[in-house]
Amino acid sequence: MGLRRSNWGEQNAVAPDQATAHDDPAVLLHGFDAFARHAISTEPQPPCTIVSMLIVEFTMLTKAQLQRAAEILVEAFAHAPSAWKTIADADAEVSTFLDDPDRLGLAAVDQDRLLGWIGGLKTTPQAWELHPLAVDPKYQRRGAGSLLISTLEESARKDGIETIWLGSDDDFGGTSLYGVDVYPDVLRHLARLAATKGHPFTFYRKHGYCVVGILPDVNGFGKPDILMAKRLRAR
Ligand SMILES: CC(C)(COP(=O)(O)OP(=O)(O)OC[C@H]1O[C@@H](n2cnc3c(N)ncnc32)[C@H](O)[C@@H]1OP(=O)(O)O)[C@@H](O)C(=O)NCCC(=O)NCCS
């Protein structure tokens, strides 16, 4: 990923929509993957059509795109009481991905429009935490989340990382665990985990993440954090 940053961000002063197949194979691999699913069109597009999707590092984003990254955090997590509620808080989160070398931020862009973003926190030499993942509600279910997650995993693999883990809160009533006193047999409740109102743990499951634990009540009584992890290397 460091290579991607220097090759792409510093040497190539090229906007993502002007990229060609020869600019940066790593970035464009994902661009072409997206192109396959979203045909490029010169016709005027309806407001929420994705023309071409690329994954780029945060270092390539403009000030306006970084601002949009903060807004997307607030908008995408509007249903979650414990998430970012102000642009100032979201801005502070976004800034950490520019300031902290142990944080990698990747963004999905369509020409100059930011569709969503993902963060990887380099928590140990063997593991990254996925935090956060947010797609603009207007552009959800078009493949941006999936492309962001697979790109982050690829970066982690290149860094020799064994596992990616994450916490997915249920502070809004999305699962069978919400509002439940899970003590004392916490794992029995976890074994019966089901989505009741739609919860992203099902999205992560589709991408190979396993439920590995639960932090009961961390967002208040009956509002757990559901822990998931994925092994990145075949055994
Ligand atoms: C979860 C999220 C990142 C997925 O991004 P996306 O771009 O919409 O996902 P993709 O288009 O790549 O994949 C779509 C598939 O993911 C699943 N999915 C997407 N959003 C989902 C959600 N909110 N709940 C459950 N499953 C979801 C579905 O299986 C969907 O396939 P379908 O449309 O055929 O049913 C996005 O919905 C989002 O930003 N949600 C709000 C923030 C959030 O919950 N982030 C994760 C916190 S841990």
The ligand as a MOL file (V3000), in Angstrom:
LIG
                    3D

  0  0  0     0  0            999 V3000
M  V30 BEGIN CTAB
M  V30 COUNTS 48 50 0 0 0
M  V30 BEGIN ATOM
M  V30 1 C -22.7090 -2.1520 5.2080 0
M  V30 2 C -22.3210 -1.2900 4.0080 0
M  V30 3 C -20.9100 -0.7840 4.1930 0
M  V30 4 C -22.4000 -2.1500 2.7500 0
M  V30 5 O -21.9630 -1.3810 1.6380 0
M  V30 6 P -22.6890 -1.5160 0.2200 0
M  V30 7 O -21.9050 -0.7420 -0.7500 0
M  V30 8 O -24.1120 -1.1660 0.3850 0
M  V30 9 O -22.5630 -3.0910 -0.0210 0
M  V30 10 P -22.4110 -3.8600 -1.4120 0
M  V30 11 O -23.2260 -3.1820 -2.4410 0
M  V30 12 O -20.9910 -4.0990 -1.7030 0
M  V30 13 O -23.0260 -5.2540 -1.0330 0
M  V30 14 C -24.4020 -5.3830 -1.0050 0
M  V30 15 C -24.7770 -6.5640 -0.1670 0
M  V30 16 O -24.3310 -6.4050 1.1470 0
M  V30 17 C -25.3860 -6.7090 2.0570 0
M  V30 18 N -25.7380 -5.4800 2.7500 0
M  V30 19 C -25.5280 -4.2280 2.3530 0
M  V30 20 N -25.9320 -3.3710 3.2920 0
M  V30 21 C -26.4160 -4.1100 4.2820 0
M  V30 22 C -26.9610 -3.8110 5.5630 0
M  V30 23 N -27.1140 -2.5470 5.9980 0
M  V30 24 N -27.3620 -4.8120 6.3390 0
M  V30 25 C -27.2150 -6.0770 5.9190 0
M  V30 26 N -26.6900 -6.4320 4.7430 0
M  V30 27 C -26.2930 -5.4610 3.9460 0
M  V30 28 C -26.5070 -7.2810 1.2530 0
M  V30 29 O -26.3160 -8.6700 1.1950 0
M  V30 30 C -26.2730 -6.6810 -0.0970 0
M  V30 31 O -26.6760 -7.5150 -1.1200 0
M  V30 32 P -28.1700 -7.3520 -1.6930 0
M  V30 33 O -28.3190 -5.9200 -2.0930 0
M  V30 34 O -28.1730 -8.2990 -2.8300 0
M  V30 35 O -29.0900 -7.7300 -0.5700 0
M  V30 36 C -23.3020 -0.0960 3.8100 0
M  V30 37 O -24.6050 -0.5910 3.7580 0
M  V30 38 C -23.2120 0.9490 4.8910 0
M  V30 39 O -22.4520 1.9000 4.7920 0
M  V30 40 N -24.0280 0.8040 5.9560 0
M  V30 41 C -24.0920 1.7770 7.0180 0
M  V30 42 C -22.8430 1.8010 7.8430 0
M  V30 43 C -22.5150 0.4510 8.4240 0
M  V30 44 O -23.3700 -0.2490 8.9650 0
M  V30 45 N -21.2150 0.0920 8.3530 0
M  V30 46 C -20.7090 -1.1330 8.9250 0
M  V30 47 C -20.5880 -0.9570 10.4000 0
M  V30 48 S -19.6830 -2.2320 11.1970 0
M  V30 END ATOM
M  V30 BEGIN BOND
M  V30 1 1 1 2
M  V30 2 1 2 3
M  V30 3 1 2 4
M  V30 4 1 2 36
M  V30 5 1 4 5
M  V30 6 1 5 6
M  V30 7 2 6 7
M  V30 8 1 6 8
M  V30 9 1 6 9
M  V30 10 1 9 10
M  V30 11 2 10 11
M  V30 12 1 10 12
M  V30 13 1 10 13
M  V30 14 1 13 14
M  V30 15 1 14 15
M  V30 16 1 15 16
M  V30 17 1 15 30
M  V30 18 1 16 17
M  V30 19 1 17 18
M  V30 20 1 17 28
M  V30 21 1 18 19
M  V30 22 1 18 27
M  V30 23 2 19 20
M  V30 24 1 20 21
M  V30 25 1 21 22
M  V30 26 2 21 27
M  V30 27 1 22 23
M  V30 28 2 22 24
M  V30 29 1 24 25
M  V30 30 2 25 26
M  V30 31 1 26 27
M  V30 32 1 28 29
M  V30 33 1 28 30
M  V30 34 1 30 31
M  V30 35 1 31 32
M  V30 36 2 32 33
M  V30 37 1 32 34
M  V30 38 1 32 35
M  V30 39 1 36 37
M  V30 40 1 36 38
M  V30 41 2 38 39
M  V30 42 1 38 40
M  V30 43 1 40 41
M  V30 44 1 41 42
M  V30 45 1 42 43
M  V30 46 2 43 44
M  V30 47 1 43 45
M  V30 48 1 45 46
M  V30 49 1 46 47
M  V30 50 1 47 48
M  V30 END BOND
M  V30 END CTAB
M  END
